[in-house]
Amino acid sequence: MRNDTPESDSDSLPGISEEQRRRMLFKKILRTKRRKEREAAGEIKDLNITAMMDMMTIILVFLLKSYSATSVNMASSGDVAPPISTTRLAPRDTVAVTVTRCSPRLGETAKPCRAGQGTVLVGDKIVLAYDDDHISAQYKGGDENGVMVQPLFDALKKEVDRQKYIAQYNAA
């Protein structure tokens, strides 16, 4: 005897024979199986290129913002090695004063020097040369025991004046 009231089972529909119900169930299982096979094979139905471009743009902006374009330039000779630093802070631009112990003199090229013969540089310009690990009295205003090295003072003063001139037009 057939009951015309709706049953709780969702697979059984009124007016459909048992054979039709089995065929519908078979087709449903077959569709599910094919869909799972396509997904397992890596078939991509659609590709949203807009979302991918948005993601790449965000990554590009992040990398550009985090990339530091400033660098520290240091004039160095063969006998000067900069110290190793572990800080993550960016160094400020300053005037570099370099004292070398063994470097070529003004106008000399690649000539070997003896120990104790060096130069004092401000930035990358040679200010004075010295011998025997000693700056002579002529650079100290005639006083052998003086601490004021006049060519170094003049070069630093010139550099400060240059920095002030630049700061007038560019506050950064």
C-alpha positions as CSV (number, residue, x, y, z in Angstrom):
1,M,0.0,0.0,0.0
2,R,1.3,3.4,-1.0
3,N,1.3,6.3,1.5
4,D,0.8,9.7,-0.2
5,T,2.0,11.7,2.8
6,P,5.5,13.2,2.6
7,E,8.1,11.1,4.4
8,S,11.0,12.4,6.4
9,D,13.5,10.9,3.9
10,S,14.5,13.5,1.3
11,D,15.3,10.9,-1.4
12,S,11.8,9.7,-1.6
13,L,9.5,11.9,-3.6
14,P,5.8,11.2,-4.2
15,G,4.9,9.9,-7.6
16,I,8.3,8.6,-8.5
17,S,8.9,4.9,-8.8
18,E,11.6,3.0,-7.1
19,E,13.5,2.5,-10.4
20,Q,13.5,6.3,-11.1
21,R,14.6,7.0,-7.5
22,R,17.6,4.6,-7.9
23,R,18.5,6.2,-11.2
24,M,18.4,9.7,-9.7
25,L,20.5,8.5,-6.7
26,F,23.0,6.9,-9.1
27,K,23.3,10.1,-11.2
28,K,23.8,12.2,-8.0
29,I,26.6,9.9,-6.8
30,L,28.1,9.9,-10.3
31,R,28.1,13.8,-10.4
32,T,29.7,14.0,-7.0
33,K,32.3,11.5,-8.0
34,R,33.2,13.4,-11.2
35,R,33.3,16.7,-9.3
36,K,35.7,15.2,-6.7
37,E,37.9,13.7,-9.5
38,R,38.1,17.2,-11.2
39,E,39.1,18.8,-8.0
40,A,41.7,16.1,-7.3
41,A,43.1,16.5,-10.8
42,G,43.7,20.2,-10.2
43,E,41.2,21.5,-12.7
44,I,40.6,25.2,-12.2
45,K,37.1,26.2,-13.2
46,D,37.7,30.0,-12.9
47,L,40.6,32.2,-12.0
48,N,40.0,35.6,-10.3
49,I,42.8,37.7,-11.7
50,T,41.7,40.9,-10.0
51,A,42.2,39.5,-6.5
52,M,45.6,38.2,-7.5
53,M,46.6,41.6,-8.9
54,D,45.4,43.3,-5.7
55,M,47.6,40.9,-3.6
56,M,50.7,41.5,-5.8
57,T,50.2,45.3,-5.6
58,I,50.0,45.2,-1.8
59,I,53.2,43.1,-1.6
60,L,55.0,45.4,-4.0
61,V,54.0,48.5,-2.0
62,F,55.1,46.8,1.2
63,L,58.5,45.9,-0.3
64,L,59.1,49.4,-1.7
65,K,58.3,51.0,1.7
66,S,60.5,48.6,3.6
67,Y,63.4,49.0,1.2
68,S,65.9,51.6,2.4
69,A,67.5,53.5,-0.4
70,T,69.9,55.4,1.8
71,S,73.4,54.2,2.2
72,V,76.5,55.2,4.1
73,N,79.4,56.1,1.9
74,M,82.8,56.0,3.5
75,A,86.1,56.8,1.9
76,S,88.5,54.1,2.7
77,S,92.0,53.2,1.8
78,G,93.6,49.7,1.8
79,D,94.5,49.8,5.5
80,V,91.2,51.0,6.9
81,A,88.4,48.5,7.6
82,P,85.1,49.8,9.0
83,P,83.9,48.3,12.3
84,I,81.1,45.7,12.3
85,S,77.7,46.9,13.6
86,T,74.7,44.9,14.7
87,T,72.3,47.9,15.1
88,R,69.2,48.1,13.0
89,L,69.0,51.9,13.2
90,A,69.8,53.8,10.0
91,P,72.9,55.9,10.4
92,R,72.7,59.6,10.0
93,D,74.7,61.4,7.4
94,T,77.7,63.1,9.1
95,V,81.0,64.5,8.1
96,A,83.5,61.6,8.1
97,V,87.0,62.3,9.5
98,T,89.4,59.5,8.6
99,V,93.0,59.2,9.9
100,T,95.1,56.6,8.1
101,R,98.3,55.2,9.2
102,C,99.7,54.1,5.9
103,S,98.4,55.7,2.7
104,P,99.7,57.4,-0.4
105,R,100.6,61.1,-0.1
106,L,99.1,63.9,-2.0
107,G,99.9,63.4,-5.7
108,E,101.5,60.0,-5.2
109,T,99.9,56.9,-6.8
110,A,100.1,53.4,-5.5
111,K,103.6,53.9,-4.0
112,P,104.2,51.7,-1.0
113,C,104.4,53.7,2.2
114,R,106.2,53.0,5.4
115,A,104.4,52.4,8.7
116,G,103.6,55.7,10.6
117,Q,103.2,57.7,7.4
118,G,99.6,58.6,6.8
119,T,97.0,61.2,6.0
120,V,94.0,62.9,7.6
121,L,90.9,63.0,5.4
122,V,87.6,65.0,5.7
123,G,85.0,63.3,3.7
124,D,87.1,61.9,0.8
125,K,89.5,64.9,0.5
126,I,93.0,64.7,2.0
127,V,93.5,67.5,4.5
128,L,97.1,66.9,5.6
129,A,99.8,64.3,5.6
130,Y,102.0,63.3,8.6
131,D,105.2,61.3,9.3
132,D,106.3,59.0,12.1
133,D,102.9,58.8,13.7
134,H,103.2,62.5,14.6
135,I,101.5,65.6,13.2
136,S,104.2,68.3,12.8
137,A,104.2,71.7,14.6
138,Q,103.6,73.5,11.3
139,Y,100.0,72.2,11.2
140,K,99.5,73.1,14.9
141,G,100.3,76.8,14.6
142,G,103.9,76.4,15.6
143,D,103.2,74.7,19.0
144,E,104.5,71.2,19.1
145,N,102.3,70.3,22.1
146,G,99.2,72.0,20.7
147,V,96.0,70.1,20.1
148,M,94.5,72.4,17.5
149,V,95.3,71.1,14.0
150,Q,94.6,74.1,11.8
151,P,94.1,72.4,8.4
152,L,91.6,69.9,10.0
153,F,89.8,72.8,11.7
154,D,89.6,74.8,8.5
155,A,88.3,71.7,6.5
156,L,85.6,71.0,9.1
157,K,84.5,74.6,9.3
158,K,84.2,74.7,5.5
159,E,82.1,71.5,5.6
160,V,79.9,73.0,8.3
161,D,79.4,76.1,6.2
162,R,78.5,74.0,3.2
163,Q,75.9,72.0,5.3
164,K,74.4,75.3,6.6
165,Y,74.1,76.6,3.0
166,I,72.4,73.4,1.9
167,A,70.0,73.5,4.9
168,Q,68.8,77.0,3.9
169,Y,67.3,75.5,0.8
170,N,66.5,72.0,1.9
171,A,65.4,71.5,5.5
172,A,65.6,67.7,5.2
